[in-house]
Amino acid sequence: QLHLTMSEKNELTRSLEVVQNQLQEKESEIKREISDYKGRLLQAEKEHQDALTKANRKNEVEIEACHEKISSLEHFISSQKLEIEHLKSNKEQLNNSLKEAKQALAELLKTKVR
C-alpha cells in the first residue's frame, strides 16, 4: 500500500512539475506578448504625436499667413478709404470751381449783352 501511495505521489509530483513548467512557459509567452504590445503602443503613440505636432505646425503657418493677409487687407481698406475721402474732397472742390465758373460765365454774358 505504501509503495503504491509513494508511486502515486511521485506520479502526481511529476505531473505537477509538468503543469508548473507549462504555466511558466505560458507566463513567459504572455510577458513577451505584453512587452510586444507595449512596444507597438509606444510606437503608435509616437507616430500619433509626431503627426499631431506636424499638423499643429502646418496650422500655425496657415494661421500666420491668414493673419498677414488680414493685416494686408486692413491696410489696403484703410488706404482705399483715404483715397475715397481724397476723391470726395477733390469732387467738392471741382464742383465749387464749376459753380464759380458758371457764375463768372453768367456775369460775363450779362455784361456782354448790355
Phi and psi in radians as a Rosetta constraint file:
Dihedral C 1 N 2 CA 2 C 2 CIRCULARHARMONIC -1.063 0.35
Dihedral N 2 CA 2 C 2 N 3 CIRCULARHARMONIC -0.756 0.35
Dihedral C 2 N 3 CA 3 C 3 CIRCULARHARMONIC -1.071 0.35
Dihedral N 3 CA 3 C 3 N 4 CIRCULARHARMONIC -0.751 0.35
Dihedral C 3 N 4 CA 4 C 4 CIRCULARHARMONIC -1.108 0.35
Dihedral N 4 CA 4 C 4 N 5 CIRCULARHARMONIC -0.757 0.35
Dihedral C 4 N 5 CA 5 C 5 CIRCULARHARMONIC -1.122 0.35
Dihedral N 5 CA 5 C 5 N 6 CIRCULARHARMONIC -0.757 0.35
Dihedral C 5 N 6 CA 6 C 6 CIRCULARHARMONIC -1.102 0.35
Dihedral N 6 CA 6 C 6 N 7 CIRCULARHARMONIC -0.690 0.35
Dihedral C 6 N 7 CA 7 C 7 CIRCULARHARMONIC -1.108 0.35
Dihedral N 7 CA 7 C 7 N 8 CIRCULARHARMONIC -0.772 0.35
Dihedral C 7 N 8 CA 8 C 8 CIRCULARHARMONIC -1.114 0.35
Dihedral N 8 CA 8 C 8 N 9 CIRCULARHARMONIC -0.711 0.35
Dihedral C 8 N 9 CA 9 C 9 CIRCULARHARMONIC -1.069 0.35
Dihedral N 9 CA 9 C 9 N 10 CIRCULARHARMONIC -0.779 0.35
Dihedral C 9 N 10 CA 10 C 10 CIRCULARHARMONIC -1.099 0.35
Dihedral N 10 CA 10 C 10 N 11 CIRCULARHARMONIC -0.733 0.35
Dihedral C 10 N 11 CA 11 C 11 CIRCULARHARMONIC -1.097 0.35
Dihedral N 11 CA 11 C 11 N 12 CIRCULARHARMONIC -0.801 0.35
Dihedral C 11 N 12 CA 12 C 12 CIRCULARHARMONIC -1.113 0.35
Dihedral N 12 CA 12 C 12 N 13 CIRCULARHARMONIC -0.658 0.35
Dihedral C 12 N 13 CA 13 C 13 CIRCULARHARMONIC -1.101 0.35
Dihedral N 13 CA 13 C 13 N 14 CIRCULARHARMONIC -0.784 0.35
Dihedral C 13 N 14 CA 14 C 14 CIRCULARHARMONIC -1.101 0.35
Dihedral N 14 CA 14 C 14 N 15 CIRCULARHARMONIC -0.756 0.35
Dihedral C 14 N 15 CA 15 C 15 CIRCULARHARMONIC -1.077 0.35
Dihedral N 15 CA 15 C 15 N 16 CIRCULARHARMONIC -0.737 0.35
Dihedral C 15 N 16 CA 16 C 16 CIRCULARHARMONIC -1.084 0.35
Dihedral N 16 CA 16 C 16 N 17 CIRCULARHARMONIC -0.742 0.35
Dihedral C 16 N 17 CA 17 C 17 CIRCULARHARMONIC -1.080 0.35
Dihedral N 17 CA 17 C 17 N 18 CIRCULARHARMONIC -0.749 0.35
Dihedral C 17 N 18 CA 18 C 18 CIRCULARHARMONIC -1.070 0.35
Dihedral N 18 CA 18 C 18 N 19 CIRCULARHARMONIC -0.805 0.35
Dihedral C 18 N 19 CA 19 C 19 CIRCULARHARMONIC -1.112 0.35
Dihedral N 19 CA 19 C 19 N 20 CIRCULARHARMONIC -0.735 0.35
Dihedral C 19 N 20 CA 20 C 20 CIRCULARHARMONIC -1.105 0.35
Dihedral N 20 CA 20 C 20 N 21 CIRCULARHARMONIC -0.713 0.35
Dihedral C 20 N 21 CA 21 C 21 CIRCULARHARMONIC -1.097 0.35
Dihedral N 21 CA 21 C 21 N 22 CIRCULARHARMONIC -0.753 0.35
Dihedral C 21 N 22 CA 22 C 22 CIRCULARHARMONIC -1.077 0.35
Dihedral N 22 CA 22 C 22 N 23 CIRCULARHARMONIC -0.737 0.35
Dihedral C 22 N 23 CA 23 C 23 CIRCULARHARMONIC -1.106 0.35
Dihedral N 23 CA 23 C 23 N 24 CIRCULARHARMONIC -0.721 0.35
Dihedral C 23 N 24 CA 24 C 24 CIRCULARHARMONIC -1.128 0.35
Dihedral N 24 CA 24 C 24 N 25 CIRCULARHARMONIC -0.717 0.35
Dihedral C 24 N 25 CA 25 C 25 CIRCULARHARMONIC -1.089 0.35
Dihedral N 25 CA 25 C 25 N 26 CIRCULARHARMONIC -0.773 0.35
Dihedral C 25 N 26 CA 26 C 26 CIRCULARHARMONIC -1.111 0.35
Dihedral N 26 CA 26 C 26 N 27 CIRCULARHARMONIC -0.733 0.35
Dihedral C 26 N 27 CA 27 C 27 CIRCULARHARMONIC -1.080 0.35
Dihedral N 27 CA 27 C 27 N 28 CIRCULARHARMONIC -0.757 0.35
Dihedral C 27 N 28 CA 28 C 28 CIRCULARHARMONIC -1.087 0.35
Dihedral N 28 CA 28 C 28 N 29 CIRCULARHARMONIC -0.752 0.35
Dihedral C 28 N 29 CA 29 C 29 CIRCULARHARMONIC -1.080 0.35
Dihedral N 29 CA 29 C 29 N 30 CIRCULARHARMONIC -0.780 0.35
Dihedral C 29 N 30 CA 30 C 30 CIRCULARHARMONIC -1.120 0.35
Dihedral N 30 CA 30 C 30 N 31 CIRCULARHARMONIC -0.713 0.35
Dihedral C 30 N 31 CA 31 C 31 CIRCULARHARMONIC -1.080 0.35
Dihedral N 31 CA 31 C 31 N 32 CIRCULARHARMONIC -0.718 0.35
Dihedral C 31 N 32 CA 32 C 32 CIRCULARHARMONIC -1.087 0.35
Dihedral N 32 CA 32 C 32 N 33 CIRCULARHARMONIC -0.774 0.35
Dihedral C 32 N 33 CA 33 C 33 CIRCULARHARMONIC -1.100 0.35
Dihedral N 33 CA 33 C 33 N 34 CIRCULARHARMONIC -0.746 0.35
Dihedral C 33 N 34 CA 34 C 34 CIRCULARHARMONIC -1.071 0.35
Dihedral N 34 CA 34 C 34 N 35 CIRCULARHARMONIC -0.771 0.35
Dihedral C 34 N 35 CA 35 C 35 CIRCULARHARMONIC -1.070 0.35
Dihedral N 35 CA 35 C 35 N 36 CIRCULARHARMONIC -0.737 0.35
Dihedral C 35 N 36 CA 36 C 36 CIRCULARHARMONIC -1.090 0.35
Dihedral N 36 CA 36 C 36 N 37 CIRCULARHARMONIC -0.807 0.35
Dihedral C 36 N 37 CA 37 C 37 CIRCULARHARMONIC -1.122 0.35
Dihedral N 37 CA 37 C 37 N 38 CIRCULARHARMONIC -0.676 0.35
Dihedral C 37 N 38 CA 38 C 38 CIRCULARHARMONIC -1.087 0.35
Dihedral N 38 CA 38 C 38 N 39 CIRCULARHARMONIC -0.755 0.35
Dihedral C 38 N 39 CA 39 C 39 CIRCULARHARMONIC -1.072 0.35
Dihedral N 39 CA 39 C 39 N 40 CIRCULARHARMONIC -0.771 0.35
Dihedral C 39 N 40 CA 40 C 40 CIRCULARHARMONIC -1.123 0.35
Dihedral N 40 CA 40 C 40 N 41 CIRCULARHARMONIC -0.693 0.35
Dihedral C 40 N 41 CA 41 C 41 CIRCULARHARMONIC -1.111 0.35
Dihedral N 41 CA 41 C 41 N 42 CIRCULARHARMONIC -0.792 0.35
Dihedral C 41 N 42 CA 42 C 42 CIRCULARHARMONIC -1.052 0.35
Dihedral N 42 CA 42 C 42 N 43 CIRCULARHARMONIC -0.729 0.35
Dihedral C 42 N 43 CA 43 C 43 CIRCULARHARMONIC -1.112 0.35
Dihedral N 43 CA 43 C 43 N 44 CIRCULARHARMONIC -0.769 0.35
Dihedral C 43 N 44 CA 44 C 44 CIRCULARHARMONIC -1.125 0.35
Dihedral N 44 CA 44 C 44 N 45 CIRCULARHARMONIC -0.723 0.35
Dihedral C 44 N 45 CA 45 C 45 CIRCULARHARMONIC -1.104 0.35
Dihedral N 45 CA 45 C 45 N 46 CIRCULARHARMONIC -0.711 0.35
Dihedral C 45 N 46 CA 46 C 46 CIRCULARHARMONIC -1.109 0.35
Dihedral N 46 CA 46 C 46 N 47 CIRCULARHARMONIC -0.807 0.35
Dihedral C 46 N 47 CA 47 C 47 CIRCULARHARMONIC -1.071 0.35
Dihedral N 47 CA 47 C 47 N 48 CIRCULARHARMONIC -0.723 0.35
Dihedral C 47 N 48 CA 48 C 48 CIRCULARHARMONIC -1.096 0.35
Dihedral N 48 CA 48 C 48 N 49 CIRCULARHARMONIC -0.798 0.35
Dihedral C 48 N 49 CA 49 C 49 CIRCULARHARMONIC -1.110 0.35
Dihedral N 49 CA 49 C 49 N 50 CIRCULARHARMONIC -0.730 0.35
Dihedral C 49 N 50 CA 50 C 50 CIRCULARHARMONIC -1.071 0.35
Dihedral N 50 CA 50 C 50 N 51 CIRCULARHARMONIC -0.767 0.35
Dihedral C 50 N 51 CA 51 C 51 CIRCULARHARMONIC -1.125 0.35
Dihedral N 51 CA 51 C 51 N 52 CIRCULARHARMONIC -0.702 0.35
Dihedral C 51 N 52 CA 52 C 52 CIRCULARHARMONIC -1.123 0.35
Dihedral N 52 CA 52 C 52 N 53 CIRCULARHARMONIC -0.777 0.35
Dihedral C 52 N 53 CA 53 C 53 CIRCULARHARMONIC -1.072 0.35
Dihedral N 53 CA 53 C 53 N 54 CIRCULARHARMONIC -0.773 0.35
Dihedral C 53 N 54 CA 54 C 54 CIRCULARHARMONIC -1.088 0.35
Dihedral N 54 CA 54 C 54 N 55 CIRCULARHARMONIC -0.776 0.35
Dihedral C 54 N 55 CA 55 C 55 CIRCULARHARMONIC -1.120 0.35
Dihedral N 55 CA 55 C 55 N 56 CIRCULARHARMONIC -0.700 0.35
Dihedral C 55 N 56 CA 56 C 56 CIRCULARHARMONIC -1.108 0.35
Dihedral N 56 CA 56 C 56 N 57 CIRCULARHARMONIC -0.753 0.35
Dihedral C 56 N 57 CA 57 C 57 CIRCULARHARMONIC -1.062 0.35
Dihedral N 57 CA 57 C 57 N 58 CIRCULARHARMONIC -0.788 0.35
Dihedral C 57 N 58 CA 58 C 58 CIRCULARHARMONIC -1.066 0.35
Dihedral N 58 CA 58 C 58 N 59 CIRCULARHARMONIC -0.768 0.35
Dihedral C 58 N 59 CA 59 C 59 CIRCULARHARMONIC -1.106 0.35
Dihedral N 59 CA 59 C 59 N 60 CIRCULARHARMONIC -0.700 0.35
Dihedral C 59 N 60 CA 60 C 60 CIRCULARHARMONIC -1.091 0.35
Dihedral N 60 CA 60 C 60 N 61 CIRCULARHARMONIC -0.722 0.35
Dihedral C 60 N 61 CA 61 C 61 CIRCULARHARMONIC -1.112 0.35
Dihedral N 61 CA 61 C 61 N 62 CIRCULARHARMONIC -0.778 0.35
Dihedral C 61 N 62 CA 62 C 62 CIRCULARHARMONIC -1.126 0.35
Dihedral N 62 CA 62 C 62 N 63 CIRCULARHARMONIC -0.709 0.35
Dihedral C 62 N 63 CA 63 C 63 CIRCULARHARMONIC -1.108 0.35
Dihedral N 63 CA 63 C 63 N 64 CIRCULARHARMONIC -0.765 0.35
Dihedral C 63 N 64 CA 64 C 64 CIRCULARHARMONIC -1.079 0.35
Dihedral N 64 CA 64 C 64 N 65 CIRCULARHARMONIC -0.733 0.35
Dihedral C 64 N 65 CA 65 C 65 CIRCULARHARMONIC -1.083 0.35
Dihedral N 65 CA 65 C 65 N 66 CIRCULARHARMONIC -0.716 0.35
Dihedral C 65 N 66 CA 66 C 66 CIRCULARHARMONIC -1.126 0.35
Dihedral N 66 CA 66 C 66 N 67 CIRCULARHARMONIC -0.730 0.35
Dihedral C 66 N 67 CA 67 C 67 CIRCULARHARMONIC -1.059 0.35
Dihedral N 67 CA 67 C 67 N 68 CIRCULARHARMONIC -0.749 0.35
Dihedral C 67 N 68 CA 68 C 68 CIRCULARHARMONIC -1.112 0.35
Dihedral N 68 CA 68 C 68 N 69 CIRCULARHARMONIC -0.724 0.35
Dihedral C 68 N 69 CA 69 C 69 CIRCULARHARMONIC -1.134 0.35
Dihedral N 69 CA 69 C 69 N 70 CIRCULARHARMONIC -0.747 0.35
Dihedral C 69 N 70 CA 70 C 70 CIRCULARHARMONIC -1.053 0.35
Dihedral N 70 CA 70 C 70 N 71 CIRCULARHARMONIC -0.798 0.35
Dihedral C 70 N 71 CA 71 C 71 CIRCULARHARMONIC -1.061 0.35
Dihedral N 71 CA 71 C 71 N 72 CIRCULARHARMONIC -0.755 0.35
Dihedral C 71 N 72 CA 72 C 72 CIRCULARHARMONIC -1.097 0.35
Dihedral N 72 CA 72 C 72 N 73 CIRCULARHARMONIC -0.766 0.35
Dihedral C 72 N 73 CA 73 C 73 CIRCULARHARMONIC -1.153 0.35
Dihedral N 73 CA 73 C 73 N 74 CIRCULARHARMONIC -0.670 0.35
Dihedral C 73 N 74 CA 74 C 74 CIRCULARHARMONIC -1.094 0.35
Dihedral N 74 CA 74 C 74 N 75 CIRCULARHARMONIC -0.729 0.35
Dihedral C 74 N 75 CA 75 C 75 CIRCULARHARMONIC -1.102 0.35
Dihedral N 75 CA 75 C 75 N 76 CIRCULARHARMONIC -0.766 0.35
Dihedral C 75 N 76 CA 76 C 76 CIRCULARHARMONIC -1.073 0.35
Dihedral N 76 CA 76 C 76 N 77 CIRCULARHARMONIC -0.796 0.35
Dihedral C 76 N 77 CA 77 C 77 CIRCULARHARMONIC -1.065 0.35
Dihedral N 77 CA 77 C 77 N 78 CIRCULARHARMONIC -0.757 0.35
Dihedral C 77 N 78 CA 78 C 78 CIRCULARHARMONIC -1.054 0.35
Dihedral N 78 CA 78 C 78 N 79 CIRCULARHARMONIC -0.794 0.35
Dihedral C 78 N 79 CA 79 C 79 CIRCULARHARMONIC -1.163 0.35
Dihedral N 79 CA 79 C 79 N 80 CIRCULARHARMONIC -0.610 0.35
Dihedral C 79 N 80 CA 80 C 80 CIRCULARHARMONIC -1.172 0.35
Dihedral N 80 CA 80 C 80 N 81 CIRCULARHARMONIC -0.676 0.35
Dihedral C 80 N 81 CA 81 C 81 CIRCULARHARMONIC -1.086 0.35
Dihedral N 81 CA 81 C 81 N 82 CIRCULARHARMONIC -0.752 0.35
Dihedral C 81 N 82 CA 82 C 82 CIRCULARHARMONIC -1.086 0.35
Dihedral N 82 CA 82 C 82 N 83 CIRCULARHARMONIC -0.728 0.35
Dihedral C 82 N 83 CA 83 C 83 CIRCULARHARMONIC -1.099 0.35
Dihedral N 83 CA 83 C 83 N 84 CIRCULARHARMONIC -0.729 0.35
Dihedral C 83 N 84 CA 84 C 84 CIRCULARHARMONIC -1.073 0.35
Dihedral N 84 CA 84 C 84 N 85 CIRCULARHARMONIC -0.782 0.35
Dihedral C 84 N 85 CA 85 C 85 CIRCULARHARMONIC -1.079 0.35
Dihedral N 85 CA 85 C 85 N 86 CIRCULARHARMONIC -0.735 0.35
Dihedral C 85 N 86 CA 86 C 86 CIRCULARHARMONIC -1.068 0.35
Dihedral N 86 CA 86 C 86 N 87 CIRCULARHARMONIC -0.778 0.35
Dihedral C 86 N 87 CA 87 C 87 CIRCULARHARMONIC -1.150 0.35
Dihedral N 87 CA 87 C 87 N 88 CIRCULARHARMONIC -0.673 0.35
Dihedral C 87 N 88 CA 88 C 88 CIRCULARHARMONIC -1.085 0.35
Dihedral N 88 CA 88 C 88 N 89 CIRCULARHARMONIC -0.746 0.35
Dihedral C 88 N 89 CA 89 C 89 CIRCULARHARMONIC -1.093 0.35
Dihedral N 89 CA 89 C 89 N 90 CIRCULARHARMONIC -0.779 0.35
Dihedral C 89 N 90 CA 90 C 90 CIRCULARHARMONIC -1.093 0.35
Dihedral N 90 CA 90 C 90 N 91 CIRCULARHARMONIC -0.705 0.35
Dihedral C 90 N 91 CA 91 C 91 CIRCULARHARMONIC -1.080 0.35
Dihedral N 91 CA 91 C 91 N 92 CIRCULARHARMONIC -0.776 0.35
Dihedral C 91 N 92 CA 92 C 92 CIRCULARHARMONIC -1.087 0.35
Dihedral N 92 CA 92 C 92 N 93 CIRCULARHARMONIC -0.749 0.35
Dihedral C 92 N 93 CA 93 C 93 CIRCULARHARMONIC -1.091 0.35
Dihedral N 93 CA 93 C 93 N 94 CIRCULARHARMONIC -0.755 0.35
Dihedral C 93 N 94 CA 94 C 94 CIRCULARHARMONIC -1.131 0.35
Dihedral N 94 CA 94 C 94 N 95 CIRCULARHARMONIC -0.710 0.35
Dihedral C 94 N 95 CA 95 C 95 CIRCULARHARMONIC -1.078 0.35
Dihedral N 95 CA 95 C 95 N 96 CIRCULARHARMONIC -0.731 0.35
Dihedral C 95 N 96 CA 96 C 96 CIRCULARHARMONIC -1.113 0.35
Dihedral N 96 CA 96 C 96 N 97 CIRCULARHARMONIC -0.752 0.35
Dihedral C 96 N 97 CA 97 C 97 CIRCULARHARMONIC -1.104 0.35
Dihedral N 97 CA 97 C 97 N 98 CIRCULARHARMONIC -0.716 0.35
Dihedral C 97 N 98 CA 98 C 98 CIRCULARHARMONIC -1.106 0.35
Dihedral N 98 CA 98 C 98 N 99 CIRCULARHARMONIC -0.739 0.35
Dihedral C 98 N 99 CA 99 C 99 CIRCULARHARMONIC -1.076 0.35
Dihedral N 99 CA 99 C 99 N 100 CIRCULARHARMONIC -0.789 0.35
Dihedral C 99 N 100 CA 100 C 100 CIRCULARHARMONIC -1.093 0.35
Dihedral N 100 CA 100 C 100 N 101 CIRCULARHARMONIC -0.724 0.35
Dihedral C 100 N 101 CA 101 C 101 CIRCULARHARMONIC -1.131 0.35
Dihedral N 101 CA 101 C 101 N 102 CIRCULARHARMONIC -0.687 0.35
Dihedral C 101 N 102 CA 102 C 102 CIRCULARHARMONIC -1.122 0.35
Dihedral N 102 CA 102 C 102 N 103 CIRCULARHARMONIC -0.730 0.35
Dihedral C 102 N 103 CA 103 C 103 CIRCULARHARMONIC -1.113 0.35
Dihedral N 103 CA 103 C 103 N 104 CIRCULARHARMONIC -0.745 0.35
Dihedral C 103 N 104 CA 104 C 104 CIRCULARHARMONIC -1.122 0.35
Dihedral N 104 CA 104 C 104 N 105 CIRCULARHARMONIC -0.707 0.35
Dihedral C 104 N 105 CA 105 C 105 CIRCULARHARMONIC -1.126 0.35
Dihedral N 105 CA 105 C 105 N 106 CIRCULARHARMONIC -0.735 0.35
Dihedral C 105 N 106 CA 106 C 106 CIRCULARHARMONIC -1.080 0.35
Dihedral N 106 CA 106 C 106 N 107 CIRCULARHARMONIC -0.716 0.35
Dihedral C 106 N 107 CA 107 C 107 CIRCULARHARMONIC -1.110 0.35
Dihedral N 107 CA 107 C 107 N 108 CIRCULARHARMONIC -0.752 0.35
Dihedral C 107 N 108 CA 108 C 108 CIRCULARHARMONIC -1.104 0.35
Dihedral N 108 CA 108 C 108 N 109 CIRCULARHARMONIC -0.714 0.35
Dihedral C 108 N 109 CA 109 C 109 CIRCULARHARMONIC -1.148 0.35
Dihedral N 109 CA 109 C 109 N 110 CIRCULARHARMONIC -0.624 0.35
Dihedral C 109 N 110 CA 110 C 110 CIRCULARHARMONIC -1.108 0.35
Dihedral N 110 CA 110 C 110 N 111 CIRCULARHARMONIC -0.796 0.35
Dihedral C 110 N 111 CA 111 C 111 CIRCULARHARMONIC -1.223 0.35
Dihedral N 111 CA 111 C 111 N 112 CIRCULARHARMONIC -0.550 0.35
Dihedral C 111 N 112 CA 112 C 112 CIRCULARHARMONIC -1.242 0.35
Dihedral N 112 CA 112 C 112 N 113 CIRCULARHARMONIC -0.661 0.35
Dihedral C 112 N 113 CA 113 C 113 CIRCULARHARMONIC -1.157 0.35
Dihedral N 113 CA 113 C 113 N 114 CIRCULARHARMONIC -0.596 0.35
